[in-house]
């Protein structure tokens, strides 16, 4: 079963778009899949992550925010396999 990562994002956020784009090669190499959630569509997410977006999560584990930390995420994905 593929690992599912969650990107907490917002539609008008250029950092969010940049992180999603930067994730594409990492997702392809790892076989992980990405779910994108709009922080502004969920009051609980907005309360928790409003100023941190984009935030990349695996379950409740925050992997990075603002910018993709490729090496850290790659290492994390290798460890959980």
C-alpha atoms as a printed R data frame, in Angstrom:
   type eleno elety resid chain resno       x      y      z
1  ATOM     1    CA   UNK     A     1   0.000  0.000  0.000
2  ATOM     2    CA   UNK     A     2   1.330  3.430 -0.955
3  ATOM     3    CA   UNK     A     3   2.349  5.903  1.688
4  ATOM     4    CA   UNK     A     4  -0.064  8.825  1.800
5  ATOM     5    CA   UNK     A     5   1.323 12.289  2.427
6  ATOM     6    CA   UNK     A     6  -0.884 15.297  3.092
7  ATOM     7    CA   UNK     A     7  -0.116 18.793  1.926
8  ATOM     8    CA   UNK     A     8  -1.940 21.495  3.846
9  ATOM     9    CA   UNK     A     9  -2.214 24.263  1.281
10 ATOM    10    CA   UNK     A    10  -4.222 27.275  0.166
11 ATOM    11    CA   UNK     A    11  -5.205 28.247 -3.335
12 ATOM    12    CA   UNK     A    12  -3.490 31.656 -3.486
13 ATOM    13    CA   UNK     A    13  -0.218 30.597 -1.830
14 ATOM    14    CA   UNK     A    14   2.803 30.517 -4.152
15 ATOM    15    CA   UNK     A    15   4.872 28.587 -1.574
16 ATOM    16    CA   UNK     A    16   2.134 25.945 -1.531
17 ATOM    17    CA   UNK     A    17   2.212 25.618 -5.314
18 ATOM    18    CA   UNK     A    18   6.013 25.487 -5.252
19 ATOM    19    CA   UNK     A    19   6.032 22.695 -2.661
20 ATOM    20    CA   UNK     A    20   3.466 20.651 -4.546
21 ATOM    21    CA   UNK     A    21   5.496 20.987 -7.740
22 ATOM    22    CA   UNK     A    22   8.760 20.122 -5.947
23 ATOM    23    CA   UNK     A    23   7.122 17.030 -4.452
24 ATOM    24    CA   UNK     A    24   6.293 15.482 -7.850
25 ATOM    25    CA   UNK     A    25   9.685 13.813 -8.463
26 ATOM    26    CA   UNK     A    26   9.884 12.602 -4.865
27 ATOM    27    CA   UNK     A    27   6.405 11.089 -5.097
28 ATOM    28    CA   UNK     A    28   7.298  9.395 -8.382
29 ATOM    29    CA   UNK     A    29  10.483  7.861 -6.971
30 ATOM    30    CA   UNK     A    30   8.915  6.711 -3.695
31 ATOM    31    CA   UNK     A    31   5.501  5.634 -4.952
32 ATOM    32    CA   UNK     A    32   3.873  7.801 -2.278
33 ATOM    33    CA   UNK     A    33   0.636  9.559 -3.056
34 ATOM    34    CA   UNK     A    34  -0.330 13.093 -2.153
35 ATOM    35    CA   UNK     A    35  -3.581 14.426 -0.752
36 ATOM    36    CA   UNK     A    36  -3.921 18.211 -0.847
37 ATOM    37    CA   UNK     A    37  -6.165 19.851  1.734
38 ATOM    38    CA   UNK     A    38  -7.230 23.491  1.580
39 ATOM    39    CA   UNK     A    39  -6.481 25.032  4.968
40 ATOM    40    CA   UNK     A    40  -9.166 27.674  4.405
41 ATOM    41    CA   UNK     A    41 -11.886 25.050  3.893
42 ATOM    42    CA   UNK     A    42 -11.538 23.573  7.396
43 ATOM    43    CA   UNK     A    43 -11.655 25.759 10.521
44 ATOM    44    CA   UNK     A    44  -9.674 23.198 12.553
45 ATOM    45    CA   UNK     A    45  -6.884 23.086  9.960
46 ATOM    46    CA   UNK     A    46  -6.877 26.859  9.703
47 ATOM    47    CA   UNK     A    47  -6.601 27.224 13.476
48 ATOM    48    CA   UNK     A    48  -3.661 24.807 13.580
49 ATOM    49    CA   UNK     A    49  -1.727 25.615 10.390
50 ATOM    50    CA   UNK     A    50  -2.863 29.043  9.160
51 ATOM    51    CA   UNK     A    51   0.492 30.840  9.052
52 ATOM    52    CA   UNK     A    52   2.605 27.686  8.531
53 ATOM    53    CA   UNK     A    53   1.307 26.670  5.097
54 ATOM    54    CA   UNK     A    54   2.389 24.836  3.171
55 ATOM    55    CA   UNK     A    55   2.759 21.981  5.628
56 ATOM    56    CA   UNK     A    56   3.665 18.448  4.565
57 ATOM    57    CA   UNK     A    57   2.388 15.701  6.845
58 ATOM    58    CA   UNK     A    58   2.467 11.952  7.126
59 ATOM    59    CA   UNK     A    59  -0.390 11.215  9.483
60 ATOM    60    CA   UNK     A    60   0.241 13.545 12.417
61 ATOM    61    CA   UNK     A    61   3.985 13.801 11.681
62 ATOM    62    CA   UNK     A    62   4.951 17.217 10.331
63 ATOM    63    CA   UNK     A    63   7.707 16.631  7.798
64 ATOM    64    CA   UNK     A    64   8.297 20.249  6.779
65 ATOM    65    CA   UNK     A    65   6.613 23.594  6.244
66 ATOM    66    CA   UNK     A    66   7.160 26.640  4.023
67 ATOM    67    CA   UNK     A    67   9.687 24.797  1.802
68 ATOM    68    CA   UNK     A    68  10.200 21.157  0.869
69 ATOM    69    CA   UNK     A    69  13.138 19.613  2.697
70 ATOM    70    CA   UNK     A    70  13.782 16.989  0.038
71 ATOM    71    CA   UNK     A    71  16.578 15.084  1.793
72 ATOM    72    CA   UNK     A    72  14.644 14.949  5.076
73 ATOM    73    CA   UNK     A    73  11.447 13.718  3.399
74 ATOM    74    CA   UNK     A    74  13.350 11.184  1.269
75 ATOM    75    CA   UNK     A    75  15.074  9.824  4.396
76 ATOM    76    CA   UNK     A    76  11.753  9.697  6.281
77 ATOM    77    CA   UNK     A    77  10.083  7.768  3.461
78 ATOM    78    CA   UNK     A    78  12.987  5.280  3.336
79 ATOM    79    CA   UNK     A    79  12.735  4.719  7.108
80 ATOM    80    CA   UNK     A    80   9.004  3.980  7.129
81 ATOM    81    CA   UNK     A    81   9.153  1.480  4.258
